[in-house]
């Protein structure tokens, strides 16, 4: 009977260790997700700004081409 209790205790400890590892992994994954989401937002903003600048340059070039 004591052997069974020792095995059960060991199994419970292993499960608790696994739970703690998974919890830590989950925290790290959520932090990584947050950082990637923020980085994506910054890159989208840069892309929009670049697109506006390109449109302005194209407009200026078109205007220059229409000059006699």
PQR file with spaces between the fields and no chain letter, atoms N, CA, C, O and H, PARSE charges and radii, in Angstrom:
ATOM       1  N    UNK     1       0.820   -1.196    0.000 -0.4000 1.5000
ATOM       2  CA   UNK     1       0.000    0.000    0.000 -0.0000 2.0000
ATOM       3  C    UNK     1       0.866    1.263    0.000  0.5500 1.7000
ATOM       4  O    UNK     1       0.569    2.245   -0.681 -0.5500 1.4000
ATOM       5  N    UNK     2       1.939    1.204    0.781 -0.4000 1.5000
ATOM       6  CA   UNK     2       2.820    2.371    0.840 -0.0000 2.0000
ATOM       7  C    UNK     2       3.499    2.616   -0.500  0.5500 1.7000
ATOM       8  O    UNK     2       3.724    3.764   -0.883 -0.5500 1.4000
ATOM       9  H    UNK     2       2.180    0.406    1.334  0.4000 1.0000
ATOM      10  N    UNK     3       3.824    1.554   -1.206 -0.4000 1.5000
ATOM      11  CA   UNK     3       4.423    1.674   -2.534 -0.0000 2.0000
ATOM      12  C    UNK     3       3.471    2.393   -3.488  0.5500 1.7000
ATOM      13  O    UNK     3       3.887    3.231   -4.288 -0.5500 1.4000
ATOM      14  H    UNK     3       3.642    0.621   -0.895  0.4000 1.0000
ATOM      15  N    UNK     4       2.207    2.053   -3.388 -0.4000 1.5000
ATOM      16  CA   UNK     4       1.198    2.698   -4.219 -0.0000 2.0000
ATOM      17  C    UNK     4       1.103    4.188   -3.902  0.5500 1.7000
ATOM      18  O    UNK     4       0.996    5.011   -4.812 -0.5500 1.4000
ATOM      19  H    UNK     4       1.869    1.372   -2.738  0.4000 1.0000
ATOM      20  N    UNK     5       1.141    4.533   -2.637 -0.4000 1.5000
ATOM      21  CA   UNK     5       1.087    5.943   -2.233 -0.0000 2.0000
ATOM      22  C    UNK     5       2.324    6.701   -2.707  0.5500 1.7000
ATOM      23  O    UNK     5       2.219    7.853   -3.126 -0.5500 1.4000
ATOM      24  H    UNK     5       1.228    3.865   -1.898  0.4000 1.0000
ATOM      25  N    UNK     6       3.485    6.073   -2.645 -0.4000 1.5000
ATOM      26  CA   UNK     6       4.715    6.713   -3.110 -0.0000 2.0000
ATOM      27  C    UNK     6       4.670    6.944   -4.618  0.5500 1.7000
ATOM      28  O    UNK     6       5.085    7.993   -5.110 -0.5500 1.4000
ATOM      29  H    UNK     6       3.571    5.137   -2.305  0.4000 1.0000
ATOM      30  N    UNK     7       4.164    5.956   -5.336 -0.4000 1.5000
ATOM      31  CA   UNK     7       4.050    6.122   -6.795 -0.0000 2.0000
ATOM      32  C    UNK     7       3.044    7.218   -7.129  0.5500 1.7000
ATOM      33  O    UNK     7       3.261    8.015   -8.042 -0.5500 1.4000
ATOM      34  H    UNK     7       3.827    5.103   -4.936  0.4000 1.0000
ATOM      35  N    UNK     8       1.954    7.250   -6.390 -0.4000 1.5000
ATOM      36  CA   UNK     8       0.939    8.285   -6.614 -0.0000 2.0000
ATOM      37  C    UNK     8       1.507    9.670   -6.304  0.5500 1.7000
ATOM      38  O    UNK     8       1.284   10.628   -7.044 -0.5500 1.4000
ATOM      39  H    UNK     8       1.777    6.603   -5.648  0.4000 1.0000
ATOM      40  N    UNK     9       2.246    9.757   -5.197 -0.4000 1.5000
ATOM      41  CA   UNK     9       2.863   11.034   -4.828 -0.0000 2.0000
ATOM      42  C    UNK     9       3.854   11.480   -5.908  0.5500 1.7000
ATOM      43  O    UNK     9       3.888   12.653   -6.278 -0.5500 1.4000
ATOM      44  H    UNK     9       2.427    8.979   -4.595  0.4000 1.0000
ATOM      45  N    UNK    10       4.652   10.548   -6.406 -0.4000 1.5000
ATOM      46  CA   UNK    10       5.612   10.871   -7.465 -0.0000 2.0000
ATOM      47  C    UNK    10       4.889   11.330   -8.730  0.5500 1.7000
ATOM      48  O    UNK    10       5.305   12.285   -9.386 -0.5500 1.4000
ATOM      49  H    UNK    10       4.625    9.595   -6.105  0.4000 1.0000
ATOM      50  N    UNK    11       3.818   10.646   -9.055 -0.4000 1.5000
ATOM      51  CA   UNK    11       3.043   11.009  -10.248 -0.0000 2.0000
ATOM      52  C    UNK    11       2.422   12.400  -10.091  0.5500 1.7000
ATOM      53  O    UNK    11       2.404   13.187  -11.038 -0.5500 1.4000
ATOM      54  H    UNK    11       3.480    9.870   -8.522  0.4000 1.0000
ATOM      55  N    UNK    12       1.924   12.693   -8.912 -0.4000 1.5000
ATOM      56  CA   UNK    12       1.337   14.020   -8.646 -0.0000 2.0000
ATOM      57  C    UNK    12       2.410   15.100   -8.748  0.5500 1.7000
ATOM      58  O    UNK    12       2.172   16.162   -9.323 -0.5500 1.4000
ATOM      59  H    UNK    12       1.939   12.054   -8.143  0.4000 1.0000
ATOM      60  N    UNK    13       3.589   14.831   -8.190 -0.4000 1.5000
ATOM      61  CA   UNK    13       4.688   15.803   -8.290 -0.0000 2.0000
ATOM      62  C    UNK    13       5.073   16.037   -9.753  0.5500 1.7000
ATOM      63  O    UNK    13       5.320   17.171  -10.163 -0.5500 1.4000
ATOM      64  H    UNK    13       3.782   13.968   -7.723  0.4000 1.0000
ATOM      65  N    UNK    14       5.122   14.969  -10.523 -0.4000 1.5000
ATOM      66  CA   UNK    14       5.441   15.108  -11.950 -0.0000 2.0000
ATOM      67  C    UNK    14       4.388   15.942  -12.671  0.5500 1.7000
ATOM      68  O    UNK    14       4.709   16.784  -13.509 -0.5500 1.4000
ATOM      69  H    UNK    14       4.922   14.047  -10.190  0.4000 1.0000
ATOM      70  N    UNK    15       3.137   15.695  -12.334 -0.4000 1.5000
ATOM      71  CA   UNK    15       2.058   16.472  -12.959 -0.0000 2.0000
ATOM      72  C    UNK    15       2.142   17.944  -12.567  0.5500 1.7000
ATOM      73  O    UNK    15       1.925   18.824  -13.400 -0.5500 1.4000
ATOM      74  H    UNK    15       2.876   15.010  -11.653  0.4000 1.0000
ATOM      75  N    UNK    16       2.455   18.210  -11.309 -0.4000 1.5000
ATOM      76  CA   UNK    16       2.604   19.599  -10.864 -0.0000 2.0000
ATOM      77  C    UNK    16       3.782   20.280  -11.564  0.5500 1.7000
ATOM      78  O    UNK    16       3.692   21.440  -11.967 -0.5500 1.4000
ATOM      79  H    UNK    16       2.632   17.495  -10.633  0.4000 1.0000
ATOM      80  N    UNK    17       4.881   19.545  -11.701 -0.4000 1.5000
ATOM      81  CA   UNK    17       6.034   20.102  -12.431 -0.0000 2.0000
ATOM      82  C    UNK    17       5.665   20.405  -13.882  0.5500 1.7000
ATOM      83  O    UNK    17       6.008   21.461  -14.416 -0.5500 1.4000
ATOM      84  H    UNK    17       4.954   18.602  -11.374  0.4000 1.0000
ATOM      85  N    UNK    18       4.974   19.480  -14.500 -0.4000 1.5000
ATOM      86  CA   UNK    18       4.558   19.680  -15.890 -0.0000 2.0000
ATOM      87  C    UNK    18       3.603   20.864  -16.004  0.5500 1.7000
ATOM      88  O    UNK    18       3.691   21.652  -16.946 -0.5500 1.4000
ATOM      89  H    UNK    18       4.696   18.623  -14.067  0.4000 1.0000
ATOM      90  N    UNK    19       2.697   20.986  -15.048 -0.4000 1.5000
ATOM      91  CA   UNK    19       1.764   22.115  -15.036 -0.0000 2.0000
ATOM      92  C    UNK    19       2.519   23.438  -14.941  0.5500 1.7000
ATOM      93  O    UNK    19       2.225   24.386  -15.670 -0.5500 1.4000
ATOM      94  H    UNK    19       2.625   20.346  -14.283  0.4000 1.0000
ATOM      95  N    UNK    20       3.496   23.492  -14.031 -0.4000 1.5000
ATOM      96  CA   UNK    20       4.286   24.721  -13.869 -0.0000 2.0000
ATOM      97  C    UNK    20       5.075   25.053  -15.127  0.5500 1.7000
ATOM      98  O    UNK    20       5.176   26.219  -15.507 -0.5500 1.4000
ATOM      99  H    UNK    20       3.734   22.723  -13.438  0.4000 1.0000
ATOM     100  N    UNK    21       5.632   24.042  -15.773 -0.4000 1.5000
ATOM     101  CA   UNK    21       6.374   24.268  -17.019 -0.0000 2.0000
ATOM     102  C    UNK    21       5.448   24.782  -18.114  0.5500 1.7000
ATOM     103  O    UNK    21       5.803   25.698  -18.856 -0.5500 1.4000
ATOM     104  H    UNK    21       5.550   23.094  -15.464  0.4000 1.0000
ATOM     105  N    UNK    22       4.264   24.191  -18.211 -0.4000 1.5000
ATOM     106  CA   UNK    22       3.306   24.630  -19.229 -0.0000 2.0000
ATOM     107  C    UNK    22       2.815   26.050  -18.952  0.5500 1.7000
ATOM     108  O    UNK    22       2.605   26.840  -19.873 -0.5500 1.4000
ATOM     109  H    UNK    22       3.976   23.447  -17.608  0.4000 1.0000
ATOM     110  N    UNK    23       2.636   26.357  -17.669 -0.4000 1.5000
ATOM     111  CA   UNK    23       2.206   27.703  -17.300 -0.0000 2.0000
ATOM     112  C    UNK    23       3.265   28.731  -17.706  0.5500 1.7000
ATOM     113  O    UNK    23       2.946   29.787  -18.251 -0.5500 1.4000
ATOM     114  H    UNK    23       2.807   25.715  -16.921  0.4000 1.0000
ATOM     115  N    UNK    24       4.524   28.402  -17.430 -0.4000 1.5000
ATOM     116  CA   UNK    24       5.629   29.300  -17.800 -0.0000 2.0000
ATOM     117  C    UNK    24       5.730   29.437  -19.317  0.5500 1.7000
ATOM     118  O    UNK    24       5.926   30.538  -19.833 -0.5500 1.4000
ATOM     119  H    UNK    24       4.783   27.544  -16.987  0.4000 1.0000
ATOM     120  N    UNK    25       5.599   28.332  -20.021 -0.4000 1.5000
ATOM     121  CA   UNK    25       5.631   28.380  -21.490 -0.0000 2.0000
ATOM     122  C    UNK    25       4.502   29.249  -22.026  0.5500 1.7000
ATOM     123  O    UNK    25       4.693   30.009  -22.976 -0.5500 1.4000
ATOM     124  H    UNK    25       5.440   27.438  -19.602  0.4000 1.0000
ATOM     125  N    UNK    26       3.345   29.136  -21.425 -0.4000 1.5000
ATOM     126  CA   UNK    26       2.198   29.927  -21.851 -0.0000 2.0000
ATOM     127  C    UNK    26       2.451   31.421  -21.651  0.5500 1.7000
ATOM     128  O    UNK    26       2.099   32.237  -22.502 -0.5500 1.4000
ATOM     129  H    UNK    26       3.190   28.519  -20.654  0.4000 1.0000
ATOM     130  N    UNK    27       3.057   31.766  -20.533 -0.4000 1.5000
ATOM     131  CA   UNK    27       3.401   33.173  -20.264 -0.0000 2.0000
ATOM     132  C    UNK    27       4.372   33.683  -21.331  0.5500 1.7000
ATOM     133  O    UNK    27       4.196   34.772  -21.878 -0.5500 1.4000
ATOM     134  H    UNK    27       3.343   31.103  -19.841  0.4000 1.0000
ATOM     135  N    UNK    28       5.395   32.883  -21.615 -0.4000 1.5000
ATOM     136  CA   UNK    28       6.382   33.284  -22.616 -0.0000 2.0000
ATOM     137  C    UNK    28       5.747   33.414  -23.999  0.5500 1.7000
ATOM     138  O    UNK    28       6.055   34.350  -24.737 -0.5500 1.4000
ATOM     139  H    UNK    28       5.538   31.999  -21.171  0.4000 1.0000
ATOM     140  N    UNK    29       4.876   32.494  -24.348 -0.4000 1.5000
ATOM     141  CA   UNK    29       4.211   32.562  -25.652 -0.0000 2.0000
ATOM     142  C    UNK    29       3.320   33.797  -25.750  0.5500 1.7000
ATOM     143  O    UNK    29       3.273   34.451  -26.792 -0.5500 1.4000
ATOM     144  H    UNK    29       4.626   31.734  -23.748  0.4000 1.0000
ATOM     145  N    UNK    30       2.620   34.113  -24.678 -0.4000 1.5000
ATOM     146  CA   UNK    30       1.760   35.303  -24.690 -0.0000 2.0000
ATOM     147  C    UNK    30       2.582   36.580  -24.799  0.5500 1.7000
ATOM     148  O    UNK    30       2.184   37.525  -25.481 -0.5500 1.4000
ATOM     149  H    UNK    30       2.658   33.582  -23.831  0.4000 1.0000
ATOM     150  N    UNK    31       3.733   36.605  -24.125 -0.4000 1.5000
ATOM     151  CA   UNK    31       4.612   37.774  -24.240 -0.0000 2.0000
ATOM     152  C    UNK    31       5.144   37.905  -25.662  0.5500 1.7000
ATOM     153  O    UNK    31       5.191   39.001  -26.219 -0.5500 1.4000
ATOM     154  H    UNK    31       4.056   35.837  -23.572  0.4000 1.0000
ATOM     155  N    UNK    32       5.541   36.778  -26.241 -0.4000 1.5000
ATOM     156  CA   UNK    32       6.018   36.797  -27.624 -0.0000 2.0000
ATOM     157  C    UNK    32       4.931   37.244  -28.583  0.5500 1.7000
ATOM     158  O    UNK    32       5.194   37.998  -29.520 -0.5500 1.4000
ATOM     159  H    UNK    32       5.503   35.888  -25.788  0.4000 1.0000
ATOM     160  N    UNK    33       3.717   36.783  -28.352 -0.4000 1.5000
ATOM     161  CA   UNK    33       2.593   37.175  -29.198 -0.0000 2.0000
ATOM     162  C    UNK    33       2.359   38.677  -29.102  0.5500 1.7000
ATOM     163  O    UNK    33       2.130   39.341  -30.113 -0.5500 1.4000
ATOM     164  H    UNK    33       3.504   36.171  -27.590  0.4000 1.0000
ATOM     165  N    UNK    34       2.418   39.209  -27.891 -0.4000 1.5000
ATOM     166  CA   UNK    34       2.235   40.646  -27.707 -0.0000 2.0000
ATOM     167  C    UNK    34       3.308   41.430  -28.456  0.5500 1.7000
ATOM     168  O    UNK    34       3.011   42.407  -29.143 -0.5500 1.4000
ATOM     169  H    UNK    34       2.605   38.670  -27.070  0.4000 1.0000
ATOM     170  N    UNK    35       4.574   40.988  -28.315 -0.4000 1.5000
ATOM     171  CA   UNK    35       5.665   41.694  -28.983 -0.0000 2.0000
ATOM     172  C    UNK    35       5.533   41.627  -30.502  0.5500 1.7000
ATOM     173  O    UNK    35       5.779   42.617  -31.190 -0.5500 1.4000
ATOM     174  H    UNK    35       4.816   40.194  -27.757  0.4000 1.0000
ATOM     175  N    UNK    36       5.148   40.471  -31.023 -0.4000 1.5000
ATOM     176  CA   UNK    36       4.976   40.332  -32.471 -0.0000 2.0000
ATOM     177  C    UNK    36       3.819   41.182  -32.978  0.5500 1.7000
ATOM     178  O    UNK    36       3.901   41.774  -34.054 -0.5500 1.4000
ATOM     179  H    UNK    36       4.949   39.667  -30.464  0.4000 1.0000
ATOM     180  N    UNK    37       2.752   41.241  -32.206 -0.4000 1.5000
ATOM     181  CA   UNK    37       1.604   42.066  -32.591 -0.0000 2.0000
ATOM     182  C    UNK    37       2.004   43.539  -32.629  0.5500 1.7000
ATOM     183  O    UNK    37       1.640   44.266  -33.554 -0.5500 1.4000
ATOM     184  H    UNK    37       2.686   40.761  -31.331  0.4000 1.0000
ATOM     185  N    UNK    38       2.742   43.965  -31.633 -0.4000 1.5000
ATOM     186  CA   UNK    38       3.206   45.363  -31.581 -0.0000 2.0000
ATOM     187  C    UNK    38       4.149   45.654  -32.747  0.5500 1.7000
ATOM     188  O    UNK    38       4.046   46.699  -33.389 -0.5500 1.4000
ATOM     189  H    UNK    38       3.038   43.375  -30.882  0.4000 1.0000
ATOM     190  N    UNK    39       5.058   44.735  -33.015 -0.4000 1.5000
ATOM     191  CA   UNK    39       5.990   44.914  -34.128 -0.0000 2.0000
ATOM     192  C    UNK    39       5.235   45.001  -35.455  0.5500 1.7000
ATOM     193  O    UNK    39       5.576   45.812  -36.316 -0.5500 1.4000
ATOM     194  H    UNK    39       5.142   43.885  -32.494  0.4000 1.0000
ATOM     195  N    UNK    40       4.222   44.174  -35.615 -0.4000 1.5000
ATOM     196  CA   UNK    40       3.417   44.203  -36.833 -0.0000 2.0000
ATOM     197  C    UNK    40       2.721   45.558  -36.982  0.5500 1.7000
ATOM     198  O    UNK    40       2.685   46.124  -38.074 -0.5500 1.4000
ATOM     199  H    UNK    40       3.944   43.515  -34.916  0.4000 1.0000
ATOM     200  N    UNK    41       2.173   46.071  -35.885 -0.4000 1.5000
ATOM     201  CA   UNK    41       1.518   47.379  -35.930 -0.0000 2.0000
ATOM     202  C    UNK    41       2.495   48.466  -36.365  0.5500 1.7000
ATOM     203  O    UNK    41       2.158   49.328  -37.177 -0.5500 1.4000
ATOM     204  H    UNK    41       2.202   45.611  -34.998  0.4000 1.0000
ATOM     205  N    UNK    42       3.706   48.416  -35.819 -0.4000 1.5000
ATOM     206  CA   UNK    42       4.710   49.415  -36.196 -0.0000 2.0000
ATOM     207  C    UNK    42       5.093   49.294  -37.669  0.5500 1.7000
ATOM     208  O    UNK    42       5.261   50.304  -38.352 -0.5500 1.4000
ATOM     209  H    UNK    42       3.980   47.715  -35.160  0.4000 1.0000
ATOM     210  N    UNK    43       5.231   48.072  -38.156 -0.4000 1.5000
ATOM     211  CA   UNK    43       5.589   47.882  -39.564 -0.0000 2.0000
ATOM     212  C    UNK    43       4.463   48.318  -40.493  0.5500 1.7000
ATOM     213  O    UNK    43       4.724   48.875  -41.559 -0.5500 1.4000
ATOM     214  H    UNK    43       5.095   47.251  -37.601  0.4000 1.0000
ATOM     215  N    UNK    44       3.220   48.072  -40.105 -0.4000 1.5000
ATOM     216  CA   UNK    44       2.082   48.510  -40.916 -0.0000 2.0000
ATOM     217  C    UNK    44       2.046   50.030  -40.970  0.5500 1.7000
ATOM     218  O    UNK    44       1.778   50.606  -42.024 -0.5500 1.4000
ATOM     219  H    UNK    44       3.008   47.619  -39.239  0.4000 1.0000
ATOM     220  N    UNK    45       2.314   50.691  -39.836 -0.4000 1.5000
ATOM     221  CA   UNK    45       2.360   52.155  -39.823 -0.0000 2.0000
ATOM     222  C    UNK    45       3.465   52.680  -40.741  0.5500 1.7000
ATOM     223  O    UNK    45       3.249   53.631  -41.492 -0.5500 1.4000
ATOM     224  H    UNK    45       2.532   50.224  -38.979  0.4000 1.0000
ATOM     225  N    UNK    46       4.634   52.069  -40.681 -0.4000 1.5000
ATOM     226  CA   UNK    46       5.736   52.483  -41.563 -0.0000 2.0000
ATOM     227  C    UNK    46       5.365   52.277  -43.026  0.5500 1.7000
ATOM     228  O    UNK    46       5.669   53.111  -43.879 -0.5500 1.4000
ATOM     229  H    UNK    46       4.810   51.296  -40.070  0.4000 1.0000
ATOM     230  N    UNK    47       4.710   51.162  -43.302 -0.4000 1.5000
ATOM     231  CA   UNK    47       4.298   50.875  -44.678 -0.0000 2.0000
ATOM     232  C    UNK    47       3.310   51.927  -45.175  0.5500 1.7000
ATOM     233  O    UNK    47       3.413   52.390  -46.311 -0.5500 1.4000
ATOM     234  H    UNK    47       4.463   50.484  -42.609  0.4000 1.0000
ATOM     235  N    UNK    48       2.355   52.304  -44.326 -0.4000 1.5000
ATOM     236  CA   UNK    48       1.377   53.324  -44.716 -0.0000 2.0000
ATOM     237  C    UNK    48       2.065   54.658  -44.988  0.5500 1.7000
ATOM     238  O    UNK    48       1.747   55.337  -45.964 -0.5500 1.4000
ATOM     239  H    UNK    48       2.272   51.927  -43.403  0.4000 1.0000
ATOM     240  N    UNK    49       3.006   55.031  -44.127 -0.4000 1.5000
ATOM     241  CA   UNK    49       3.736   56.287  -44.326 -0.0000 2.0000
ATOM     242  C    UNK    49       4.540   56.247  -45.622  0.5500 1.7000
ATOM     243  O    UNK    49       4.575   57.227  -46.366 -0.5500 1.4000
ATOM     244  H    UNK    49       3.265   54.480  -43.334  0.4000 1.0000
ATOM     245  N    UNK    50       5.184   55.113  -45.889 -0.4000 1.5000
ATOM     246  CA   UNK    50       5.961   54.982  -47.123 -0.0000 2.0000
ATOM     247  C    UNK    50       5.046   55.070  -48.341  0.5500 1.7000
ATOM     248  O    UNK    50       5.401   55.687  -49.345 -0.5500 1.4000
ATOM     249  H    UNK    50       5.156   54.317  -45.284  0.4000 1.0000
ATOM     250  N    UNK    51       3.884   54.459  -48.251 -0.4000 1.5000
ATOM     251  CA   UNK    51       2.937   54.496  -49.359 -0.0000 2.0000
ATOM     252  C    UNK    51       2.480   55.925  -49.640  0.5500 1.7000
ATOM     253  O    UNK    51       2.366   56.324  -50.799 -0.5500 1.4000
ATOM     254  H    UNK    51       3.596   53.958  -47.436  0.4000 1.0000
ATOM     255  N    UNK    52       2.218   56.694  -48.589 -0.4000 1.5000
ATOM     256  CA   UNK    52       1.818   58.098  -48.756 -0.0000 2.0000
ATOM     257  C    UNK    52       2.943   58.896  -49.409  0.5500 1.7000
ATOM     258  O    UNK    52       2.695   59.723  -50.287 -0.5500 1.4000
ATOM     259  H    UNK    52       2.311   56.371  -47.648  0.4000 1.0000
ATOM     260  N    UNK    53       4.171   58.648  -48.982 -0.4000 1.5000
ATOM     261  CA   UNK    53       5.312   59.358  -49.568 -0.0000 2.0000
ATOM     262  C    UNK    53       5.485   58.988  -51.041  0.5500 1.7000
ATOM     263  O    UNK    53       5.771   59.852  -51.871 -0.5500 1.4000
ATOM     264  H    UNK    53       4.373   57.976  -48.269  0.4000 1.0000
ATOM     265  N    UNK    54       5.316   57.730  -51.359 -0.4000 1.5000
ATOM     266  CA   UNK    54       5.440   57.293  -52.756 -0.0000 2.0000
ATOM     267  C    UNK    54       4.348   57.928  -53.608  0.5500 1.7000
ATOM     268  O    UNK    54       4.607   58.387  -54.721 -0.5500 1.4000
ATOM     269  H    UNK    54       5.084   57.028  -50.685  0.4000 1.0000
ATOM     270  N    UNK    55       3.129   57.953  -53.082 -0.4000 1.5000
ATOM     271  CA   UNK    55       2.030   58.592  -53.833 -0.0000 2.0000
ATOM     272  C    UNK    55       2.334   60.063  -54.078  0.5500 1.7000
ATOM     273  O    UNK    55       2.066   60.577  -55.163 -0.5500 1.4000
ATOM     274  H    UNK    55       2.918   57.581  -52.178  0.4000 1.0000
ATOM     275  N    UNK    56       2.892   60.747  -53.079 -0.4000 1.5000
ATOM     276  CA   UNK    56       3.235   62.167  -53.227 -0.0000 2.0000
ATOM     277  C    UNK    56       4.320   62.336  -54.295  0.5500 1.7000
ATOM     278  O    UNK    56       4.244   63.248  -55.118 -0.5500 1.4000
ATOM     279  H    UNK    56       3.110   60.330  -52.197  0.4000 1.0000
ATOM     280  N    UNK    57       5.317   61.469  -54.283 -0.4000 1.5000
ATOM     281  CA   UNK    57       6.378   61.554  -55.294 -0.0000 2.0000
ATOM     282  C    UNK    57       5.839   61.282  -56.693  0.5500 1.7000
ATOM     283  O    UNK    57       6.220   61.957  -57.649 -0.5500 1.4000
ATOM     284  H    UNK    57       5.379   60.728  -53.614  0.4000 1.0000
ATOM     285  N    UNK    58       4.959   60.300  -56.815 -0.4000 1.5000
ATOM     286  CA   UNK    58       4.370   59.989  -58.121 -0.0000 2.0000
ATOM     287  C    UNK    58       3.551   61.178  -58.618  0.5500 1.7000
ATOM     288  O    UNK    58       3.603   61.524  -59.798 -0.5500 1.4000
ATOM     289  H    UNK    58       4.649   59.751  -56.038  0.4000 1.0000
ATOM     290  N    UNK    59       2.802   61.796  -57.721 -0.4000 1.5000
ATOM     291  CA   UNK    59       2.039   62.988  -58.104 -0.0000 2.0000
ATOM     292  C    UNK    59       2.949   64.114  -58.585  0.5500 1.7000
ATOM     293  O    UNK    59       2.656   64.780  -59.578 -0.5500 1.4000
ATOM     294  H    UNK    59       2.760   61.515  -56.763  0.4000 1.0000
ATOM     295  N    UNK    60       4.045   64.318  -57.880 -0.4000 1.5000
ATOM     296  CA   UNK    60       4.993   65.362  -58.296 -0.0000 2.0000
ATOM     297  C    UNK    60       5.608   65.042  -59.650  0.5500 1.7000
ATOM     298  O    UNK    60       5.773   65.928  -60.489 -0.5500 1.4000
ATOM     299  H    UNK    60       4.283   63.777  -57.074  0.4000 1.0000
ATOM     300  N    UNK    61       5.944   63.782  -59.861 -0.4000 1.5000
ATOM     301  CA   UNK    61       6.519   63.382  -61.163 -0.0000 2.0000
ATOM     302  C    UNK    61       5.514   63.564  -62.270  0.5500 1.7000
ATOM     303  O    UNK    61       5.869   64.013  -63.360 -0.5500 1.4000
ATOM     304  H    UNK    61       5.810   63.063  -59.179  0.4000 1.0000
ATOM     305  N    UNK    62       4.275   63.229  -62.018 -0.4000 1.5000
ATOM     306  CA   UNK    62       3.233   63.426  -63.038 -0.0000 2.0000
ATOM     307  C    UNK    62       3.067   64.902  -63.343  0.5500 1.7000
ATOM     308  O    UNK    62       2.895   65.284  -64.500 -0.5500 1.4000
ATOM     309  H    UNK    62       3.986   62.865  -61.132  0.4000 1.0000
ATOM     310  N    UNK    63       3.117   65.731  -62.316 -0.4000 1.5000
ATOM     311  CA   UNK    63       2.985   67.168  -62.498 -0.0000 2.0000
ATOM     312  C    UNK    63       4.165   67.720  -63.313  0.5500 1.7000
ATOM     313  O    UNK    63       3.990   68.605  -64.151 -0.5500 1.4000
ATOM     314  H    UNK    63       3.256   65.420  -61.375  0.4000 1.0000
ATOM     315  N    UNK    64       5.343   67.198  -63.062 -0.4000 1.5000
ATOM     316  CA   UNK    64       6.519   67.635  -63.807 -0.0000 2.0000
ATOM     317  C    UNK    64       6.415   67.233  -65.273  0.5500 1.7000
ATOM     318  O    UNK    64       6.859   67.964  -66.158 -0.5500 1.4000
ATOM     319  H    UNK    64       5.486   66.479  -62.382  0.4000 1.0000
ATOM     320  N    UNK    65       5.829   66.072  -65.524 -0.4000 1.5000
ATOM     321  CA   UNK    65       5.683   65.597  -66.888 -0.0000 2.0000
ATOM     322  C    UNK    65       4.684   66.405  -67.698  0.5500 1.7000
ATOM     323  O    UNK    65       4.760   66.424  -68.926 -0.5500 1.4000
ATOM     324  H    UNK    65       5.468   65.478  -64.805  0.4000 1.0000
ATOM     325  N    UNK    66       3.758   67.065  -67.040 -0.4000 1.5000
ATOM     326  CA   UNK    66       2.737   67.860  -67.746 -0.0000 2.0000
ATOM     327  C    UNK    66       3.205   69.273  -68.058  0.5500 1.7000
ATOM     328  O    UNK    66       2.514   70.022  -68.749 -0.5500 1.4000
ATOM     329  H    UNK    66       3.696   67.050  -66.042  0.4000 1.0000
ATOM     330  N    UNK    67       4.366   69.633  -67.554 -0.4000 1.5000
ATOM     331  CA   UNK    67       4.862   70.998  -67.803 -0.0000 2.0000
ATOM     332  C    UNK    67       5.361   71.090  -69.233  0.5500 1.7000
ATOM     333  O    UNK    67       6.027   70.186  -69.737 -0.5500 1.4000
ATOM     334  H    UNK    67       4.927   69.024  -66.993  0.4000 1.0000
ATOM     335  N    UNK    68       5.028   72.195  -69.874 -0.4000 1.5000
ATOM     336  CA   UNK    68       5.492   72.384  -71.263 -0.0000 2.0000
ATOM     337  C    UNK    68       6.962   72.701  -71.371  0.5500 1.7000
ATOM     338  O    UNK    68       7.475   72.881  -72.475 -0.5500 1.4000
ATOM     339  H    UNK    68       4.488   72.930  -69.465  0.4000 1.0000
